[in-house]
Every structure is written in C-alpha cells, then in structure tokens.
Amino acid sequence: MKFCWTTIHVKSLEESIRFYHNIIGLGIVSQFEAGPHMKIAMLGEPGNALIELIEQNGISQESKGISIGFEVPSIEEAMAMVKQNQIEIKSGPFSPAPSTTFFFVEDPNGLEVQIVQHG
C-alpha cells in the first residue's frame, strides 16, 4: 500500500495555493473544478505523496490536532523566508536532538505546519 495524499479543506484555494506553492515550495500537479461549488488543487511531486486542497462551500475547515511537516536544508533560511513573507512563527525553533531543529507556522486555514531540518 502506498500513501497517496493528505486532504486539507480550505477557505480560499487561491490563498492556500500561494502558501503551499510560493512559501513551502510544492509544485502544482493539477488544479480543477469538481462541481459547481468545489475546486481542487493537488500539490507536491508526481509519484510522491501529495497535498490535496479542496475549497467547497459548506464544508468546515476545522483542523484541530492535525499538523503536517516539511523538511528543509536550512532552518535559518526557512525562518528568514517565512518572516520575509509576513508569516508569524508560532513556536520554536526547537532542537530536541542535536541533529533535529524545527519551528511551527500556520497555513492560511490555521493548520499547523512544522518546518524541520535534519542533520
């Protein structure tokens, strides 16, 4: 069995694509309308697990207790980049082990996003 994607219900597909594409750096694999009140975008790298963003009228965007994580080569560069884009660092950086450092931000929907550097 292969893990395919994680679905995030979003308030604004456009705003969420800007965050995950421009800030996190995920490629836009596909984007389409799936009905009169539903828009979907798949982001990531084809062949790997993707992030599925769904904007749909009447669907809750509540995401309590859920977080997603992305690895970066430089935690310092990642922190500078989120600050340049006026994204608040919610907590961190933390180094629970000598080879791991991470911090948390929120996406435009309030979903907790962990940015981590290993090594």
JOJOCOR-V602891 format. One record per residue. N is the residue number from 1. RES is the residue in one small letter. SS is DSSP state (~ for helix, > for strand, _ for the rest). OMEGA is omega in degrees with one decimal (* if undefined). D_CENTER is the distance of its C-alpha to the mean C-alpha in Angstrom with 2 decimals. Layout:
{{N;RES;SS;OMEGA;D_CENTER} {N;RES;SS;OMEGA;D_CENTER}}
This chain:
{{1;m;_;-179.2;23.48} {2;k;_;176.7;20.25} {3;f;_;-173.6;16.74} {4;c;_;-177.0;15.47} {5;w;>;171.7;12.16} {6;t;>;-179.7;10.12} {7;t;>;175.5;10.66} {8;i;>;174.9;9.00} {9;h;>;-171.1;11.84} {10;v;_;176.1;11.21} {11;k;_;-177.6;13.90} {12;s;_;179.6;13.63} {13;l;~;-178.4;12.38} {14;e;~;179.9;13.36} {15;e;~;-179.7;11.59} {16;s;~;175.6;8.17} {17;i;~;177.7;9.06} {18;r;~;-179.2;10.13} {19;f;~;-174.2;7.03} {20;y;~;179.0;4.98} {21;h;~;-174.1;8.61} {22;n;~;-176.4;10.47} {23;i;~;-177.9;8.67} {24;i;_;176.1;6.42} {25;g;_;178.4;9.21} {26;l;_;175.7;8.48} {27;g;_;175.7;11.71} {28;i;>;-178.2;12.56} {29;v;>;176.9;14.60} {30;s;>;178.2;16.02} {31;q;>;-175.8;16.17} {32;f;>;173.1;18.96} {33;e;>;-176.8;20.70} {34;a;>;-179.7;21.48} {35;g;>;-175.6;24.12} {36;p;_;-177.2;25.47} {37;h;_;-178.7;22.73} {38;m;>;174.7;19.67} {39;k;>;-177.0;17.29} {40;i;>;171.8;14.81} {41;a;>;176.1;12.55} {42;m;>;-178.1;11.66} {43;l;>;179.3;9.41} {44;g;_;177.4;10.00} {45;e;_;178.6;13.57} {46;p;_;-179.3;16.42} {47;g;_;177.3;17.97} {48;n;_;176.4;14.99} {49;a;_;-175.7;12.62} {50;l;>;169.1;10.33} {51;i;>;176.7;7.57} {52;e;>;177.6;10.02} {53;l;>;179.9;9.63} {54;i;>;171.0;13.02} {55;e;>;-177.8;14.87} {56;q;>;178.5;18.16} {57;n;_;175.1;20.91} {58;g;_;-180.0;21.94} {59;i;_;179.6;18.96} {60;s;_;176.8;17.59} {61;q;_;-177.0;13.99} {62;e;_;-176.5;14.87} {63;s;_;-178.8;12.54} {64;k;_;176.4;14.88} {65;g;_;-179.6;14.90} {66;i;_;172.0;11.58} {67;s;>;175.8;8.92} {68;i;>;-176.3;6.67} {69;g;>;178.6;7.57} {70;f;>;179.8;7.76} {71;e;>;178.0;11.37} {72;v;_;178.0;12.91} {73;p;_;-177.5;16.66} {74;s;_;179.0;17.36} {75;i;~;179.7;16.07} {76;e;~;178.3;18.46} {77;e;~;179.0;17.20} {78;a;~;178.5;13.54} {79;m;~;178.3;14.95} {80;a;~;-178.7;17.18} {81;m;~;179.7;14.64} {82;v;~;177.0;12.52} {83;k;~;177.7;16.00} {84;q;~;-179.3;17.22} {85;n;_;177.4;14.63} {86;q;_;175.2;15.77} {87;i;_;-178.0;12.67} {88;e;_;171.5;14.31} {89;i;_;-175.1;13.99} {90;k;_;175.5;14.43} {91;s;>;179.6;16.10} {92;g;>;12.6;17.24} {93;p;>;177.6;17.73} {94;f;>;175.7;19.22} {95;s;>;-178.0;21.18} {96;p;>;176.8;22.27} {97;a;>;-177.6;23.79} {98;p;_;-176.4;25.19} {99;s;_;-177.1;22.86} {100;t;>;174.6;19.53} {101;t;>;-179.8;17.94} {102;f;>;173.1;14.66} {103;f;>;-177.6;13.37} {104;f;>;169.4;11.01} {105;v;>;173.0;9.44} {106;e;>;173.6;8.35} {107;d;_;-177.3;6.23} {108;p;_;-178.7;9.21} {109;n;_;-179.8;9.95} {110;g;_;177.8;10.42} {111;l;_;-179.9;7.94} {112;e;>;-179.2;8.29} {113;v;>;178.9;5.95} {114;q;>;176.3;8.62} {115;i;>;-172.5;9.56} {116;v;>;172.7;12.71} {117;q;>;175.5;15.75} {118;h;>;174.2;18.35} {119;g;_;*;21.89}}
